[in-house]
C-alpha cells in the first residue's frame, strides 16, 4: 500500500515564498550595483548596502508583533519598496561626495578628519529634512490601502503593512544610522563626478535638452500637455478585472450537469473524464470527486464534479506550452454532452464559492417570484451567453429539475389496517433512510448503531413497494397497499436573496477583461430576452467585487493625494512648491498606462495598489528634483547673481544639469529595484499579482523622471521669473522651434509622402471591403443538406462538404419551385445538441451576400455528434421556420 497525495497546498506556499525571496535577493544586488556604478566608491556604497538589510529585518519585528505571516503579499510589500528604501541613503551619500569635492576645489587639498566630519554632517543636514518628509510621504501614502475591505482587503493588507513598516524604518534609519555610517565609511579618495564616465555621459547628454526646453518653454509645456491627452488612448483601451489570477500550478476542473444523474452514470462519466485528463502530457496526477464528501460543509450535488489535476513543473512542459494554451487544449478535447466546462484553481475556487456562492469567474443572478419562470429565463441567458465572444461555458442552474421519490400515504387504506400516517412514516424512515436503534459502548467511546434495509431491497420502486409494515394485529402489509409511491420533480435546492427566490447562471470566460465581457453580454441579453414584470438579473462573482472595489477606490485615491499634498506642504510650507511636486503624478500616469497597455494588462485592484504606491514615489522624486533647483537658486541669490533671466537660466542649469547624478540615482534605485519582478517567469507562483503591482510603478517612474527632468526646469523658470528685478528676455524665442520646422522644399516632400501613404491605406482598405462584398459566394458545388420550408427549398453548402467540429462557413440558399434564388429577409440558423437537458448551443452569424437569396453563415461548433438545427426567416416571403437533425463530423 502507498499513499498518493492528490493535492498538497504546502508546495504552493513554499514556491510562492521562494519566488519573493529570490526577488528580494536580486533587488538587493541590483540596488547595490546602482550605488557602486554611480558613486565609483565601494566604501560609500556600503552605507546603502548595510542600511537596506537592516531596514528589512526591522520590518519583520512589527510583522511578528501583529501576527502578519510571511506570504506572497507580505513579502511583496517589501519587494516593491526596496528601491525607495535606499533613496535617502543614496542621495545623502551623493551629496556628501559633492560637498567633499567642493571642499577640495576651494581649498586645493583633502579635508582633515574634523573637517571631513563637519562637511559630511553639513551635507546630510542640507538634504535630511526634505528626504525624511519624502520617505514619510511614501510611508503614509499607502495607508488608504487599509480601507479596502472584503477579499481585496484581506489580500492587500499584509502588503500595505509590510511596505509601511519597511518605509518607516528606512525613513528612521535615514536620519539616524545613515549619517553615522557616512562618517565611518566615506573615507579615502573620492572620485570627482566629472571623472566618472557614467556621470560625464549623463551631463553631456542632458545639457542640450535643458538648453532647448528653457529656450522654448511654452512649446515644451504644450508637448507635455499633448502627451497627457494622447495617454487617453491606452487608458480607454484597458480592460477591467478584479484581480489577476494567482497561478497555483494546479488545475481544478468543475463540469456541471443538470440534476437527476445517477451514481452509476456519474461514476462512469467521472472515470472517462479522468482518463482523458491523464492523457495530457503536463498532467502528473488526476483525482476526481462526484457528489459531496461525508461532511455537512460540502453541499455539492451529485451532478457537480470536482477534479484536481496536479501539473508537472513548467520546465517539464512541452516546448511553447503556456497556461492559456493548456486550458484551451483541455477545453477543446474534453467535451461531455450535457456538462458545461469550468476551469479554475483550488484555492481561488474555495474563496469565491465561500464569498459569492459562484464556482465560476462570473455569474448571473436571476430574481423573480416563480422558480419555474426563473429557470426558463436562466436557460435563455445560458443559450445567449454561449454565443458571446470569450465565453468558455455557461450553465444555468436548474431550479426545478430535481427528482424526488414521493410517498403519499392513503389515510383510508392505513385506517383499515389500524395504522396511522405516523406509523407508516416511521417504517419509511427506518427501512429506507435508516434509524438509530441503539448505541454501542467501546470503553470511553460511543458509537450509534443504525439499521435499514439492504441496498437490494430498496434500490428501485418495485423493491420499495414490497417493504413490509407491521399492523397492530401482527400482520405484515406491503407498503404499496398503504401509500402511492411515485417519482416527482421539484427544486433540488431553493436559493433566496433579499427575500426573493433566485437562480444562478455560472459563466466561465477566456478573457481577463471582466468589465468588457459583462458590457457585451448585458447588451446581448437586453436585446434578445424580454423579462416579465417582477423579474430581473444581477451580475455577480468577480464583477461584483470589481464594482465594490472601484467605488471604494474613488474615495481612497483622492484621499491618498490629499495626504501627500498635506505632507509636502508641511515640508515645503509653500502651496506653489507643493503643486510643482505633485506635477509628477500626472506625468507618471503617462508611462504607467502606456506600459500596462503594451503588456496587455487590465486595470485591477492590484494595478490600483501599484498606482497608489506610484503616487508616493512621484512625490519623493518631485521633492528631490525641486530640492536641487532651490539649492542653486539660494546659492546664486546669496552671491548676488540673481538679477536677470540669464542668471536664472544659469542657476537652473546648475541645479538641473550639475546635480543630475543624485536624481538619476534615486530613479535608478527604484526602477532597477522593481525590474527583477518583471523578468519572473509567467508560471512562477505569485508572479502575476506582483507584476500587476510593479508594472504601473516602472512605467510611471520612467515617464515621471524624463518629464520631470525636462518640465521642472521650465516651470521653475516661469515661477521664479516674477522675483527677478529684470524680467526681460535676452532674445524672444518663437513658440515652435525653427529646427523642427521643415523648409519649403522639405514640406512639399513630406506632403507627397503623407499623400502617398494615405492613398495606399485607402486602396488597401477599399480593396478589402470590396473583396468582402464581391468575393465569390460559391463555397462548394453540391449542398450537403437540403430542407423544405413551406414552398421554398433551402440548400446548405460547405467547403468541406459537411459541418465539422470547430469554425465553419456555410452558404445558405433559398430557391423557389422554379429553382430561382429568392430573398427571404432576415435569416437565423441555430444548433443545439440533440440530448435532453443539453446546454450546448451554437448560434451563427449571418450576413447577406451580393446575390439576393444567398446568405453566408459563420458558426462555431464545439463538439461532433448529432445536433438539432433550426432555420428560420422573416421578410418578403413571410415568417417561417423548420427544425431538423444533422451530424457534425
Phi, psi and omega in degrees: 000140175222151180263125179249109178291126180268337178205121181233106184284339182296330179296318178297317181298314181295319180293321181295315180293323178297322177300311182290324178297318178298317181293323178298317179294314180299315181296319179298318179296316181297316180297320178297320178296323177301316180298315183294316184295317185278326184271334179058036183208107188295318183298320178293323179297333180298335179300310179290322182295324179284321183296321185300305180296329178295316179296321178295315181296319179296328180292340178284341181294306176295333175299315179294320183292326181262010178059037174271117185281164175278109179218187184302313187283321181294316176289331177295327176299321177289322183298317183281352181259351189302314181299316181289336183295330183260002182301314182297318179296317181299312184291322177296316179297314181297320180294323176295319177300316181294320179295319177295324178295318178296320179298318181294322179291322182285321186258348179071018181207169176281145180290151175284183183301308181292322179296317178301315181297316182294321179296316181294317180296317179297320179296320179293320180296323185294333180243354187297310184297309178300322181292321178299316179292325179296315177292327177294325176299314179300321181294308187284330184296341181271354182299322179303339178299333179294344180281349177295140182240186177054217187294318181294328177293314179296331183281317190260351177298315176303320178296317180295320179300307186291323177295319178295316179299311185294320179290326178297313181290328175296319177296317181295314180292333180296332180253001180239294186283319185302312178301324179294315179295327178297318179295327183278325192253335181279087181221174179078197183281125178263119181293124177300151183301323183288340180274351178273120184299327179295314181292322177300318178298317180297314183293313181294327179281330184277328186305309181299323181294319179294318178300320182293310185291328178290330178283320181247069188293311185290328175295320179297315179295323178295321177296320178297318178295323178296320177299320178298319180293319180296332181295344175299329181301304179291327182297319180291339182262001176281131175282184181226134173219158181287304180213140172295146183292140173275110184288108185272352181077006179227138182257133174248114181259120187232073174287150183227137179245171176289157181297157176109002180286136180278164179296320180297314181293321179297318179297318181297311182294320181298319179293322178295315180296318180298319179295320179294319179294324182290343179286344179293127183300332182279350183280133178263305175223153178229126180224116182250151178223133175242135182084194185256152175284172182280064180204142180289352180274358180240089183271025185293135176283168181295334183279358179252117180265150173226110182241119179264121180250106175280127185260155176289163174302146184304332180288352178257005179281166175297150181299131178085356181282131176240174180297318181294318179295323180295315179298318180297321180292316179296318182295324181285327186270338183247093177238115179253121180305131178088000183231133180267133181280133172226124180245133178205196178236150191304308184294315181298321180297313181298318181298314182294318182294325179290324187268325184245342184085356181257141178255025177222168183299317181235161177204156177239128175262126179253115182257147177173172183279334187244129182294324180296316179291325177299315179296320179300314179293321180296320179294322176297318178297318178302316181294319182290320181291336180298334181264355180286134179305145179074014174271118175278316178199154174221131183222122178269123177293129182280113183277343181226036184248009182281152179253134182227147175263115189255124174258109180256101185291129176275106185299319182294317180295320180294321181295327180297334178261010179074026183249150174257167180299321180296326179296317180293318181295328177297320179293319178300317181293314186282322185279328186254309183277332183098142183218138178290126182251339179195178177230128179266140182252119179240086185068240178270001184258147179236131179230127175285145179249121182247141181232141174200174179297150173295160186301322182298337182263006180213023186270348177211174184295321181299320178292320181293329179295338183266007175297131186267140179243119179287140178257166179301336181276355181097355179284155177251118185248129175300143185290342179292341176278348184248344184208152173268126182247123181204158175281147180217140178265150180187184181293125175294329172201151182246118176260148175212141175220140181055033177077013182231145173298148183215145174241149184252142169240117181271129184234121175250132186236158179265346181265149175269352178277086185293316183297317179295321178295317181297321178297314180294317181292320179297321178295318178297316181296318181296328183279333190248341185241129177259119182270129175295165179299133180092359180244137180203170182235158172222138175278140183225194183080216182293335178296321178297316177299319182300315181295318179295319180294320179295321177297321180287323180293334176297338176264320186294314185296310176300325179295324176298314179297324178295317178299315179299316180301314182295318181293319179293322179295321177298324181285314186268334183056036180210125179294320181296314178301318180298316180294323177297317178299318183288350174298339178299330185296304178296327178296323181289331180296333179300306180292324182298310184288323178295318180292321176300317181292318181295325180275355178076023179273154176260160171291133181209175178298323178298319178294319179295324175297319176297322178291323176296316176297323179296324180300319178294319179295321178302317180298321180293314179296324177296319178298317180295316179300313183289330184301312184286331174294319177295320179300316180294319177301312182295323179296313180292322181294316180295332179273001180073024184251019180248080185240329184218183184294329178296318177298319180296319178297316180297319180294317180294320179296321177294317181289333182266305187283311183294337181248031180288334183300307181297328179293313180293325178297316180297316180293318182295321179299317179292313185295308182287342173288338180263335185301322179304332177295323186286334180267016174290142176299148183298329183272001180288135185300127178086353185291321184299315181294314183293327178295322179294329178283319186283330185301307179296331179292317180293309179300319180292320180296319181295307182294322179295318180296314181296312183290325178295320179297333182260324186272322182303314177302322180294311181295323180296319178295316179299320181289312185284345183300327183293344180266359182277144173296321179245108185265003184287144176280144175294322180210124181287125182264144176292162181295314180261126179301133179300333184298331184260000177270116183289154176289172181301316180295318180291326178298318178296321180294317179296320180298319180296317179296317179298316179299317180297316181296315179299319179296319179296319178296318180296318179296319181298308182291326177296317178296322179297314179296319180296320179296319180296328181276323189252001183297154181301135182264358180280104180274320179209155184287318187252137177288143176273349181205141178227134179227150177255127177237108186058239181259015181249150174253128181251121179254134176249122186235130178229150182299321182277356181082006179189164174278139181231160177299132182114207181277134180229146172239121188238137174261125181247123181244138174247119182234146178274190184294337180272000180084009180273143177293140185230131176282124182249003179091228182276133183239143177225135181226116182233154178225139176229146179295131183280081182198136181300132177077009183287139179261348186294128181217136177232120178251147184258156171256119187245134176228149178286148172264181179283357179251119178301138180089357181238127185233146178251123181246136174246126184218138177253125182247122187277347188207143175280162180131193182272130181235154173257118184251157178218126175249132180219154177212159178210122182173219184299332181265017179090200182234129182201164178206161178210136177253145182201166180258147174210162183247132178258129183270000000 
